[in-house]
Amino acid sequence: MPIAKVTSKGQITIPVSIRKHLHLQPGDAVDFFIDEGGTARMLPLSRKVSEVFGLLSRKGQKAFSVEEMNEKLQQQFRKQGK
């Protein structure tokens, strides 16, 4: 399992194997959260259109505002990370 050290400024370098697995590129955003079991998780917020296309689409569903869509997308990404 890859290991990273925390600097005195609280920074870490994400190991290459993890960046490759998550398809992270310079400038990509990641989200950190603590799950119910107390485990810290990191999820990429940058996704390809093909990964999220149709994610929120449901027959007869009302249209969402941009703010509502952003919140729903973050919720779904967090669910996928568990």
PyMOL Python script that loads the backbone (N, CA, C, O; Angstrom):
from pymol import cmd

cmd.read_pdbstr("""\
ATOM      1  N   MET A   1       0.847  -1.171   0.000  1.00  0.00           N
ATOM      2  CA  MET A   1       0.000   0.000   0.000  1.00  0.00           C
ATOM      3  C   MET A   1       0.893   1.235   0.000  1.00  0.00           C
ATOM      4  O   MET A   1       1.819   1.327   0.807  1.00  0.00           O
ATOM      5  N   PRO A   2       0.625   2.194  -0.903  1.00  0.00           N
ATOM      6  CA  PRO A   2       1.425   3.418  -0.949  1.00  0.00           C
ATOM      7  C   PRO A   2       1.276   4.241   0.330  1.00  0.00           C
ATOM      8  O   PRO A   2       0.212   4.265   0.950  1.00  0.00           O
ATOM      9  N   ILE A   3       2.349   4.905   0.707  1.00  0.00           N
ATOM     10  CA  ILE A   3       2.365   5.724   1.914  1.00  0.00           C
ATOM     11  C   ILE A   3       2.817   7.138   1.540  1.00  0.00           C
ATOM     12  O   ILE A   3       3.687   7.308   0.686  1.00  0.00           O
ATOM     13  N   ALA A   4       2.227   8.146   2.179  1.00  0.00           N
ATOM     14  CA  ALA A   4       2.637   9.535   1.992  1.00  0.00           C
ATOM     15  C   ALA A   4       2.874  10.151   3.362  1.00  0.00           C
ATOM     16  O   ALA A   4       2.184   9.820   4.326  1.00  0.00           O
ATOM     17  N   LYS A   5       3.844  11.043   3.445  1.00  0.00           N
ATOM     18  CA  LYS A   5       4.126  11.750   4.697  1.00  0.00           C
ATOM     19  C   LYS A   5       3.492  13.134   4.648  1.00  0.00           C
ATOM     20  O   LYS A   5       3.401  13.754   3.589  1.00  0.00           O
ATOM     21  N   VAL A   6       3.057  13.603   5.804  1.00  0.00           N
ATOM     22  CA  VAL A   6       2.479  14.934   5.936  1.00  0.00           C
ATOM     23  C   VAL A   6       3.611  15.908   6.257  1.00  0.00           C
ATOM     24  O   VAL A   6       4.418  15.658   7.153  1.00  0.00           O
ATOM     25  N   THR A   7       3.665  17.023   5.519  1.00  0.00           N
ATOM     26  CA  THR A   7       4.686  18.044   5.792  1.00  0.00           C
ATOM     27  C   THR A   7       4.250  18.909   6.965  1.00  0.00           C
ATOM     28  O   THR A   7       3.130  18.781   7.460  1.00  0.00           O
ATOM     29  N   SER A   8       5.137  19.788   7.405  1.00  0.00           N
ATOM     30  CA  SER A   8       4.811  20.692   8.513  1.00  0.00           C
ATOM     31  C   SER A   8       3.674  21.647   8.134  1.00  0.00           C
ATOM     32  O   SER A   8       3.032  22.219   9.016  1.00  0.00           O
ATOM     33  N   LYS A   9       3.421  21.825   6.842  1.00  0.00           N
ATOM     34  CA  LYS A   9       2.321  22.673   6.376  1.00  0.00           C
ATOM     35  C   LYS A   9       1.042  21.873   6.136  1.00  0.00           C
ATOM     36  O   LYS A   9       0.057  22.418   5.639  1.00  0.00           O
ATOM     37  N   GLY A  10       1.051  20.589   6.485  1.00  0.00           N
ATOM     38  CA  GLY A  10      -0.139  19.754   6.312  1.00  0.00           C
ATOM     39  C   GLY A  10      -0.326  19.254   4.888  1.00  0.00           C
ATOM     40  O   GLY A  10      -1.418  18.809   4.534  1.00  0.00           O
ATOM     41  N   GLN A  11       0.707  19.317   4.069  1.00  0.00           N
ATOM     42  CA  GLN A  11       0.612  18.889   2.680  1.00  0.00           C
ATOM     43  C   GLN A  11       1.112  17.459   2.513  1.00  0.00           C
ATOM     44  O   GLN A  11       1.960  16.986   3.270  1.00  0.00           O
ATOM     45  N   ILE A  12       0.565  16.779   1.501  1.00  0.00           N
ATOM     46  CA  ILE A  12       1.052  15.451   1.135  1.00  0.00           C
ATOM     47  C   ILE A  12       1.202  15.396  -0.382  1.00  0.00           C
ATOM     48  O   ILE A  12       0.581  16.172  -1.108  1.00  0.00           O
ATOM     49  N   THR A  13       2.022  14.481  -0.842  1.00  0.00           N
ATOM     50  CA  THR A  13       2.114  14.181  -2.262  1.00  0.00           C
ATOM     51  C   THR A  13       1.389  12.866  -2.461  1.00  0.00           C
ATOM     52  O   THR A  13       1.707  11.867  -1.816  1.00  0.00           O
ATOM     53  N   ILE A  14       0.415  12.868  -3.354  1.00  0.00           N
ATOM     54  CA  ILE A  14      -0.352  11.648  -3.630  1.00  0.00           C
ATOM     55  C   ILE A  14       0.553  10.717  -4.442  1.00  0.00           C
ATOM     56  O   ILE A  14       1.051  11.111  -5.497  1.00  0.00           O
ATOM     57  N   PRO A  15       0.771   9.494  -3.968  1.00  0.00           N
ATOM     58  CA  PRO A  15       1.648   8.569  -4.681  1.00  0.00           C
ATOM     59  C   PRO A  15       1.196   8.348  -6.135  1.00  0.00           C
ATOM     60  O   PRO A  15       0.004   8.379  -6.440  1.00  0.00           O
ATOM     61  N   VAL A  16       2.163   8.127  -7.009  1.00  0.00           N
ATOM     62  CA  VAL A  16       1.899   7.961  -8.446  1.00  0.00           C
ATOM     63  C   VAL A  16       0.852   6.885  -8.710  1.00  0.00           C
ATOM     64  O   VAL A  16      -0.040   7.085  -9.535  1.00  0.00           O
ATOM     65  N   SER A  17       0.945   5.754  -8.027  1.00  0.00           N
ATOM     66  CA  SER A  17      -0.004   4.653  -8.286  1.00  0.00           C
ATOM     67  C   SER A  17      -1.443   5.084  -7.976  1.00  0.00           C
ATOM     68  O   SER A  17      -2.377   4.672  -8.664  1.00  0.00           O
ATOM     69  N   ILE A  18      -1.618   5.908  -6.944  1.00  0.00           N
ATOM     70  CA  ILE A  18      -2.957   6.394  -6.585  1.00  0.00           C
ATOM     71  C   ILE A  18      -3.433   7.415  -7.611  1.00  0.00           C
ATOM     72  O   ILE A  18      -4.585   7.374  -8.042  1.00  0.00           O
ATOM     73  N   ARG A  19      -2.540   8.342  -8.007  1.00  0.00           N
ATOM     74  CA  ARG A  19      -2.917   9.330  -9.034  1.00  0.00           C
ATOM     75  C   ARG A  19      -3.317   8.646 -10.328  1.00  0.00           C
ATOM     76  O   ARG A  19      -4.287   9.055 -10.966  1.00  0.00           O
ATOM     77  N   LYS A  20      -2.595   7.623 -10.724  1.00  0.00           N
ATOM     78  CA  LYS A  20      -2.934   6.895 -11.953  1.00  0.00           C
ATOM     79  C   LYS A  20      -4.275   6.187 -11.811  1.00  0.00           C
ATOM     80  O   LYS A  20      -5.103   6.237 -12.721  1.00  0.00           O
ATOM     81  N   HIS A  21      -4.492   5.534 -10.682  1.00  0.00           N
ATOM     82  CA  HIS A  21      -5.743   4.802 -10.454  1.00  0.00           C
ATOM     83  C   HIS A  21      -6.953   5.734 -10.501  1.00  0.00           C
ATOM     84  O   HIS A  21      -8.000   5.368 -11.034  1.00  0.00           O
ATOM     85  N   LEU A  22      -6.808   6.943  -9.940  1.00  0.00           N
ATOM     86  CA  LEU A  22      -7.897   7.906  -9.898  1.00  0.00           C
ATOM     87  C   LEU A  22      -7.915   8.831 -11.117  1.00  0.00           C
ATOM     88  O   LEU A  22      -8.775   9.704 -11.233  1.00  0.00           O
ATOM     89  N   HIS A  23      -6.953   8.628 -12.025  1.00  0.00           N
ATOM     90  CA  HIS A  23      -6.841   9.454 -13.244  1.00  0.00           C
ATOM     91  C   HIS A  23      -6.716  10.930 -12.892  1.00  0.00           C
ATOM     92  O   HIS A  23      -7.303  11.785 -13.556  1.00  0.00           O
ATOM     93  N   LEU A  24      -5.943  11.229 -11.839  1.00  0.00           N
ATOM     94  CA  LEU A  24      -5.755  12.609 -11.405  1.00  0.00           C
ATOM     95  C   LEU A  24      -4.694  13.296 -12.256  1.00  0.00           C
ATOM     96  O   LEU A  24      -3.649  12.725 -12.565  1.00  0.00           O
ATOM     97  N   GLN A  25      -4.990  14.521 -12.619  1.00  0.00           N
ATOM     98  CA  GLN A  25      -4.080  15.361 -13.392  1.00  0.00           C
ATOM     99  C   GLN A  25      -3.796  16.623 -12.583  1.00  0.00           C
ATOM    100  O   GLN A  25      -4.578  16.977 -11.701  1.00  0.00           O
ATOM    101  N   PRO A  26      -2.677  17.313 -12.873  1.00  0.00           N
ATOM    102  CA  PRO A  26      -2.410  18.572 -12.169  1.00  0.00           C
ATOM    103  C   PRO A  26      -3.603  19.524 -12.287  1.00  0.00           C
ATOM    104  O   PRO A  26      -4.155  19.716 -13.371  1.00  0.00           O
ATOM    105  N   GLY A  27      -3.984  20.107 -11.172  1.00  0.00           N
ATOM    106  CA  GLY A  27      -5.106  21.037 -11.151  1.00  0.00           C
ATOM    107  C   GLY A  27      -6.438  20.400 -10.815  1.00  0.00           C
ATOM    108  O   GLY A  27      -7.408  21.116 -10.563  1.00  0.00           O
ATOM    109  N   ASP A  28      -6.521  19.060 -10.802  1.00  0.00           N
ATOM    110  CA  ASP A  28      -7.769  18.389 -10.441  1.00  0.00           C
ATOM    111  C   ASP A  28      -8.088  18.644  -8.966  1.00  0.00           C
ATOM    112  O   ASP A  28      -7.187  18.777  -8.138  1.00  0.00           O
ATOM    113  N   ALA A  29      -9.361  18.709  -8.659  1.00  0.00           N
ATOM    114  CA  ALA A  29      -9.803  18.897  -7.277  1.00  0.00           C
ATOM    115  C   ALA A  29     -10.152  17.546  -6.657  1.00  0.00           C
ATOM    116  O   ALA A  29     -10.645  16.644  -7.335  1.00  0.00           O
ATOM    117  N   VAL A  30      -9.891  17.425  -5.374  1.00  0.00           N
ATOM    118  CA  VAL A  30     -10.270  16.219  -4.633  1.00  0.00           C
ATOM    119  C   VAL A  30     -11.050  16.650  -3.396  1.00  0.00           C
ATOM    120  O   VAL A  30     -10.881  17.761  -2.894  1.00  0.00           O
ATOM    121  N   ASP A  31     -11.894  15.763  -2.918  1.00  0.00           N
ATOM    122  CA  ASP A  31     -12.718  16.025  -1.744  1.00  0.00           C
ATOM    123  C   ASP A  31     -12.304  15.053  -0.649  1.00  0.00           C
ATOM    124  O   ASP A  31     -12.073  13.875  -0.922  1.00  0.00           O
ATOM    125  N   PHE A  32     -12.208  15.530   0.578  1.00  0.00           N
ATOM    126  CA  PHE A  32     -11.876  14.689   1.721  1.00  0.00           C
ATOM    127  C   PHE A  32     -13.071  14.651   2.658  1.00  0.00           C
ATOM    128  O   PHE A  32     -13.714  15.674   2.890  1.00  0.00           O
ATOM    129  N   PHE A  33     -13.369  13.479   3.197  1.00  0.00           N
ATOM    130  CA  PHE A  33     -14.426  13.368   4.200  1.00  0.00           C
ATOM    131  C   PHE A  33     -14.168  12.153   5.074  1.00  0.00           C
ATOM    132  O   PHE A  33     -13.402  11.257   4.719  1.00  0.00           O
ATOM    133  N   ILE A  34     -14.823  12.147   6.215  1.00  0.00           N
ATOM    134  CA  ILE A  34     -14.725  11.040   7.171  1.00  0.00           C
ATOM    135  C   ILE A  34     -16.023  10.251   7.097  1.00  0.00           C
ATOM    136  O   ILE A  34     -17.102  10.823   7.255  1.00  0.00           O
ATOM    137  N   ASP A  35     -15.936   8.925   6.854  1.00  0.00           N
ATOM    138  CA  ASP A  35     -17.153   8.115   6.771  1.00  0.00           C
ATOM    139  C   ASP A  35     -17.627   7.708   8.165  1.00  0.00           C
ATOM    140  O   ASP A  35     -17.000   8.053   9.167  1.00  0.00           O
ATOM    141  N   GLU A  36     -18.739   6.970   8.221  1.00  0.00           N
ATOM    142  CA  GLU A  36     -19.349   6.588   9.498  1.00  0.00           C
ATOM    143  C   GLU A  36     -18.418   5.783  10.392  1.00  0.00           C
ATOM    144  O   GLU A  36     -18.527   5.838  11.617  1.00  0.00           O
ATOM    145  N   GLY A  37     -17.508   5.041   9.784  1.00  0.00           N
ATOM    146  CA  GLY A  37     -16.582   4.217  10.553  1.00  0.00           C
ATOM    147  C   GLY A  37     -15.340   4.962  11.015  1.00  0.00           C
ATOM    148  O   GLY A  37     -14.475   4.383  11.672  1.00  0.00           O
ATOM    149  N   GLY A  38     -15.246   6.260  10.672  1.00  0.00           N
ATOM    150  CA  GLY A  38     -14.098   7.056  11.082  1.00  0.00           C
ATOM    151  C   GLY A  38     -12.937   7.007  10.099  1.00  0.00           C
ATOM    152  O   GLY A  38     -11.859   7.528  10.385  1.00  0.00           O
ATOM    153  N   THR A  39     -13.150   6.383   8.941  1.00  0.00           N
ATOM    154  CA  THR A  39     -12.100   6.306   7.931  1.00  0.00           C
ATOM    155  C   THR A  39     -12.104   7.559   7.064  1.00  0.00           C
ATOM    156  O   THR A  39     -13.149   7.982   6.570  1.00  0.00           O
ATOM    157  N   ALA A  40     -10.926   8.144   6.886  1.00  0.00           N
ATOM    158  CA  ALA A  40     -10.801   9.310   5.997  1.00  0.00           C
ATOM    159  C   ALA A  40     -10.772   8.824   4.554  1.00  0.00           C
ATOM    160  O   ALA A  40     -10.082   7.859   4.227  1.00  0.00           O
ATOM    161  N   ARG A  41     -11.525   9.502   3.698  1.00  0.00           N
ATOM    162  CA  ARG A  41     -11.582   9.142   2.284  1.00  0.00           C
ATOM    163  C   ARG A  41     -11.303  10.361   1.429  1.00  0.00           C
ATOM    164  O   ARG A  41     -11.630  11.490   1.793  1.00  0.00           O
ATOM    165  N   MET A  42     -10.689  10.104   0.277  1.00  0.00           N
ATOM    166  CA  MET A  42     -10.401  11.151  -0.689  1.00  0.00           C
ATOM    167  C   MET A  42     -11.021  10.734  -2.009  1.00  0.00           C
ATOM    168  O   MET A  42     -10.805   9.615  -2.475  1.00  0.00           O
ATOM    169  N   LEU A  43     -11.789  11.629  -2.613  1.00  0.00           N
ATOM    170  CA  LEU A  43     -12.422  11.336  -3.895  1.00  0.00           C
ATOM    171  C   LEU A  43     -12.122  12.445  -4.886  1.00  0.00           C
ATOM    172  O   LEU A  43     -12.153  13.623  -4.531  1.00  0.00           O
ATOM    173  N   PRO A  44     -11.832  12.074  -6.131  1.00  0.00           N
ATOM    174  CA  PRO A  44     -11.636  13.116  -7.138  1.00  0.00           C
ATOM    175  C   PRO A  44     -12.964  13.786  -7.459  1.00  0.00           C
ATOM    176  O   PRO A  44     -13.993  13.116  -7.558  1.00  0.00           O
ATOM    177  N   LEU A  45     -12.946  15.117  -7.623  1.00  0.00           N
ATOM    178  CA  LEU A  45     -14.150  15.832  -8.006  1.00  0.00           C
ATOM    179  C   LEU A  45     -14.200  16.043  -9.512  1.00  0.00           C
ATOM    180  O   LEU A  45     -15.260  16.347 -10.059  1.00  0.00           O
ATOM    181  N   SER A  46     -13.082  15.888 -10.181  1.00  0.00           N
ATOM    182  CA  SER A  46     -13.050  16.038 -11.631  1.00  0.00           C
ATOM    183  C   SER A  46     -13.444  14.715 -12.267  1.00  0.00           C
ATOM    184  O   SER A  46     -12.808  13.691 -12.020  1.00  0.00           O
ATOM    185  N   ARG A  47     -14.461  14.732 -13.060  1.00  0.00           N
ATOM    186  CA  ARG A  47     -14.951  13.530 -13.728  1.00  0.00           C
ATOM    187  C   ARG A  47     -15.137  13.796 -15.214  1.00  0.00           C
ATOM    188  O   ARG A  47     -15.374  14.931 -15.628  1.00  0.00           O
ATOM    189  N   LYS A  48     -15.029  12.745 -16.008  1.00  0.00           N
ATOM    190  CA  LYS A  48     -15.301  12.844 -17.437  1.00  0.00           C
ATOM    191  C   LYS A  48     -16.807  12.906 -17.640  1.00  0.00           C
ATOM    192  O   LYS A  48     -17.574  12.353 -16.852  1.00  0.00           O
ATOM    193  N   VAL A  49     -17.216  13.573 -18.690  1.00  0.00           N
ATOM    194  CA  VAL A  49     -18.645  13.679 -18.994  1.00  0.00           C
ATOM    195  C   VAL A  49     -19.266  12.285 -19.099  1.00  0.00           C
ATOM    196  O   VAL A  49     -20.389  12.078 -18.640  1.00  0.00           O
ATOM    197  N   SER A  50     -18.561  11.340 -19.687  1.00  0.00           N
ATOM    198  CA  SER A  50     -19.111   9.989 -19.846  1.00  0.00           C
ATOM    199  C   SER A  50     -19.381   9.300 -18.513  1.00  0.00           C
ATOM    200  O   SER A  50     -20.222   8.405 -18.435  1.00  0.00           O
ATOM    201  N   GLU A  51     -18.661   9.720 -17.451  1.00  0.00           N
ATOM    202  CA  GLU A  51     -18.859   9.121 -16.134  1.00  0.00           C
ATOM    203  C   GLU A  51     -20.098   9.656 -15.426  1.00  0.00           C
ATOM    204  O   GLU A  51     -20.667   8.974 -14.574  1.00  0.00           O
ATOM    205  N   VAL A  52     -20.515  10.855 -15.769  1.00  0.00           N
ATOM    206  CA  VAL A  52     -21.656  11.453 -15.079  1.00  0.00           C
ATOM    207  C   VAL A  52     -22.872  11.637 -15.978  1.00  0.00           C
ATOM    208  O   VAL A  52     -23.937  12.029 -15.499  1.00  0.00           O
ATOM    209  N   PHE A  53     -22.733  11.361 -17.268  1.00  0.00           N
ATOM    210  CA  PHE A  53     -23.854  11.547 -18.191  1.00  0.00           C
ATOM    211  C   PHE A  53     -25.039  10.687 -17.766  1.00  0.00           C
ATOM    212  O   PHE A  53     -24.897   9.477 -17.590  1.00  0.00           O
ATOM    213  N   GLY A  54     -26.197  11.300 -17.602  1.00  0.00           N
ATOM    214  CA  GLY A  54     -27.401  10.574 -17.222  1.00  0.00           C
ATOM    215  C   GLY A  54     -27.502  10.238 -15.748  1.00  0.00           C
ATOM    216  O   GLY A  54     -28.463   9.595 -15.326  1.00  0.00           O
ATOM    217  N   LEU A  55     -26.531  10.661 -14.962  1.00  0.00           N
ATOM    218  CA  LEU A  55     -26.495  10.330 -13.539  1.00  0.00           C
ATOM    219  C   LEU A  55     -27.738  10.804 -12.802  1.00  0.00           C
ATOM    220  O   LEU A  55     -28.222  10.128 -11.894  1.00  0.00           O
ATOM    221  N   LEU A  56     -28.253  11.963 -13.189  1.00  0.00           N
ATOM    222  CA  LEU A  56     -29.391  12.536 -12.484  1.00  0.00           C
ATOM    223  C   LEU A  56     -30.700  12.407 -13.254  1.00  0.00           C
ATOM    224  O   LEU A  56     -31.745  12.854 -12.781  1.00  0.00           O
ATOM    225  N   SER A  57     -30.651  11.812 -14.410  1.00  0.00           N
ATOM    226  CA  SER A  57     -31.832  11.746 -15.271  1.00  0.00           C
ATOM    227  C   SER A  57     -32.804  10.659 -14.810  1.00  0.00           C
ATOM    228  O   SER A  57     -32.433   9.499 -14.636  1.00  0.00           O
ATOM    229  N   ARG A  58     -34.062  11.072 -14.617  1.00  0.00           N
ATOM    230  CA  ARG A  58     -35.125  10.129 -14.267  1.00  0.00           C
ATOM    231  C   ARG A  58     -36.393  10.593 -14.966  1.00  0.00           C
ATOM    232  O   ARG A  58     -36.685  11.788 -15.011  1.00  0.00           O
ATOM    233  N   LYS A  59     -37.129   9.660 -15.501  1.00  0.00           N
ATOM    234  CA  LYS A  59     -38.349   9.988 -16.228  1.00  0.00           C
ATOM    235  C   LYS A  59     -39.313  10.759 -15.321  1.00  0.00           C
ATOM    236  O   LYS A  59     -39.607  10.327 -14.207  1.00  0.00           O
ATOM    237  N   GLY A  60     -39.802  11.908 -15.812  1.00  0.00           N
ATOM    238  CA  GLY A  60     -40.753  12.710 -15.067  1.00  0.00           C
ATOM    239  C   GLY A  60     -40.147  13.578 -13.981  1.00  0.00           C
ATOM    240  O   GLY A  60     -40.874  14.257 -13.256  1.00  0.00           O
ATOM    241  N   GLN A  61     -38.823  13.568 -13.855  1.00  0.00           N
ATOM    242  CA  GLN A  61     -38.172  14.351 -12.799  1.00  0.00           C
ATOM    243  C   GLN A  61     -38.069  15.819 -13.210  1.00  0.00           C
ATOM    244  O   GLN A  61     -37.811  16.120 -14.376  1.00  0.00           O
ATOM    245  N   LYS A  62     -38.267  16.727 -12.264  1.00  0.00           N
ATOM    246  CA  LYS A  62     -38.165  18.155 -12.546  1.00  0.00           C
ATOM    247  C   LYS A  62     -36.712  18.533 -12.794  1.00  0.00           C
ATOM    248  O   LYS A  62     -35.793  17.821 -12.389  1.00  0.00           O
ATOM    249  N   ALA A  63     -36.520  19.664 -13.466  1.00  0.00           N
ATOM    250  CA  ALA A  63     -35.175  20.167 -13.737  1.00  0.00           C
ATOM    251  C   ALA A  63     -34.549  20.679 -12.446  1.00  0.00           C
ATOM    252  O   ALA A  63     -35.246  21.198 -11.574  1.00  0.00           O
ATOM    253  N   PHE A  64     -33.234  20.531 -12.327  1.00  0.00           N
ATOM    254  CA  PHE A  64     -32.484  21.003 -11.169  1.00  0.00           C
ATOM    255  C   PHE A  64     -31.759  22.300 -11.509  1.00  0.00           C
ATOM    256  O   PHE A  64     -31.397  22.527 -12.664  1.00  0.00           O
ATOM    257  N   SER A  65     -31.546  23.150 -10.509  1.00  0.00           N
ATOM    258  CA  SER A  65     -30.686  24.323 -10.686  1.00  0.00           C
ATOM    259  C   SER A  65     -29.237  23.834 -10.707  1.00  0.00           C
ATOM    260  O   SER A  65     -28.959  22.693 -10.339  1.00  0.00           O
ATOM    261  N   VAL A  66     -28.319  24.698 -11.137  1.00  0.00           N
ATOM    262  CA  VAL A  66     -26.899  24.334 -11.155  1.00  0.00           C
ATOM    263  C   VAL A  66     -26.432  23.989  -9.743  1.00  0.00           C
ATOM    264  O   VAL A  66     -25.685  23.029  -9.555  1.00  0.00           O
ATOM    265  N   GLU A  67     -26.864  24.760  -8.760  1.00  0.00           N
ATOM    266  CA  GLU A  67     -26.478  24.495  -7.371  1.00  0.00           C
ATOM    267  C   GLU A  67     -26.987  23.132  -6.906  1.00  0.00           C
ATOM    268  O   GLU A  67     -26.265  22.385  -6.246  1.00  0.00           O
ATOM    269  N   GLU A  68     -28.243  22.810  -7.256  1.00  0.00           N
ATOM    270  CA  GLU A  68     -28.808  21.511  -6.876  1.00  0.00           C
ATOM    271  C   GLU A  68     -28.059  20.377  -7.580  1.00  0.00           C
ATOM    272  O   GLU A  68     -27.807  19.332  -6.979  1.00  0.00           O
ATOM    273  N   MET A  69     -27.707  20.581  -8.843  1.00  0.00           N
ATOM    274  CA  MET A  69     -26.958  19.552  -9.577  1.00  0.00           C
ATOM    275  C   MET A  69     -25.590  19.321  -8.948  1.00  0.00           C
ATOM    276  O   MET A  69     -25.167  18.177  -8.783  1.00  0.00           O
ATOM    277  N   ASN A  70     -24.895  20.404  -8.594  1.00  0.00           N
ATOM    278  CA  ASN A  70     -23.579  20.259  -7.975  1.00  0.00           C
ATOM    279  C   ASN A  70     -23.667  19.468  -6.673  1.00  0.00           C
ATOM    280  O   ASN A  70     -22.836  18.596  -6.419  1.00  0.00           O
ATOM    281  N   GLU A  71     -24.662  19.766  -5.854  1.00  0.00           N
ATOM    282  CA  GLU A  71     -24.842  19.044  -4.590  1.00  0.00           C
ATOM    283  C   GLU A  71     -25.149  17.562  -4.844  1.00  0.00           C
ATOM    284  O   GLU A  71     -24.574  16.693  -4.188  1.00  0.00           O
ATOM    285  N   LYS A  72     -26.035  17.272  -5.774  1.00  0.00           N
ATOM    286  CA  LYS A  72     -26.384  15.881  -6.092  1.00  0.00           C
ATOM    287  C   LYS A  72     -25.177  15.118  -6.634  1.00  0.00           C
ATOM    288  O   LYS A  72     -24.983  13.948  -6.304  1.00  0.00           O
ATOM    289  N   LEU A  73     -24.365  15.773  -7.464  1.00  0.00           N
ATOM    290  CA  LEU A  73     -23.167  15.121  -8.004  1.00  0.00           C
ATOM    291  C   LEU A  73     -22.189  14.783  -6.892  1.00  0.00           C
ATOM    292  O   LEU A  73     -21.644  13.680  -6.866  1.00  0.00           O
ATOM    293  N   GLN A  74     -21.958  15.713  -5.972  1.00  0.00           N
ATOM    294  CA  GLN A  74     -21.047  15.435  -4.865  1.00  0.00           C
ATOM    295  C   GLN A  74     -21.563  14.282  -4.006  1.00  0.00           C
ATOM    296  O   GLN A  74     -20.784  13.432  -3.574  1.00  0.00           O
ATOM    297  N   GLN A  75     -22.876  14.251  -3.757  1.00  0.00           N
ATOM    298  CA  GLN A  75     -23.458  13.141  -2.984  1.00  0.00           C
ATOM    299  C   GLN A  75     -23.215  11.818  -3.687  1.00  0.00           C
ATOM    300  O   GLN A  75     -22.849  10.834  -3.044  1.00  0.00           O
ATOM    301  N   GLN A  76     -23.414  11.780  -5.004  1.00  0.00           N
ATOM    302  CA  GLN A  76     -23.245  10.542  -5.750  1.00  0.00           C
ATOM    303  C   GLN A  76     -21.776  10.104  -5.769  1.00  0.00           C
ATOM    304  O   GLN A  76     -21.484   8.917  -5.628  1.00  0.00           O
ATOM    305  N   PHE A  77     -20.852  11.055  -5.943  1.00  0.00           N
ATOM    306  CA  PHE A  77     -19.424  10.704  -5.932  1.00  0.00           C
ATOM    307  C   PHE A  77     -19.024  10.124  -4.585  1.00  0.00           C
ATOM    308  O   PHE A  77     -18.224   9.190  -4.521  1.00  0.00           O
ATOM    309  N   ARG A  78     -19.580  10.675  -3.504  1.00  0.00           N
ATOM    310  CA  ARG A  78     -19.260  10.152  -2.181  1.00  0.00           C
ATOM    311  C   ARG A  78     -19.793   8.728  -2.022  1.00  0.00           C
ATOM    312  O   ARG A  78     -19.124   7.877  -1.437  1.00  0.00           O
ATOM    313  N   LYS A  79     -20.989   8.470  -2.538  1.00  0.00           N
ATOM    314  CA  LYS A  79     -21.564   7.114  -2.468  1.00  0.00           C
ATOM    315  C   LYS A  79     -20.681   6.123  -3.231  1.00  0.00           C
ATOM    316  O   LYS A  79     -20.474   4.999  -2.773  1.00  0.00           O
ATOM    317  N   GLN A  80     -20.165   6.530  -4.382  1.00  0.00           N
ATOM    318  CA  GLN A  80     -19.343   5.644  -5.198  1.00  0.00           C
ATOM    319  C   GLN A  80     -18.019   5.324  -4.531  1.00  0.00           C
ATOM    320  O   GLN A  80     -17.424   4.282  -4.804  1.00  0.00           O
ATOM    321  N   GLY A  81     -17.548   6.212  -3.658  1.00  0.00           N
ATOM    322  CA  GLY A  81     -16.277   6.015  -2.994  1.00  0.00           C
ATOM    323  C   GLY A  81     -16.317   5.075  -1.816  1.00  0.00           C
ATOM    324  O   GLY A  81     -15.268   4.708  -1.286  1.00  0.00           O
ATOM    325  N   LYS A  82     -17.509   4.670  -1.388  1.00  0.00           N
ATOM    326  CA  LYS A  82     -17.632   3.810  -0.204  1.00  0.00           C
ATOM    327  C   LYS A  82     -17.416   2.380  -0.545  1.00  0.00           C
ATOM    328  O   LYS A  82     -17.482   1.519   0.333  1.00  0.00           O
TER     329      LYS A  82
END
""", "prot")
cmd.dss("prot")
cmd.show_as("cartoon", "prot")
cmd.util.cbc("prot")
cmd.orient("prot")
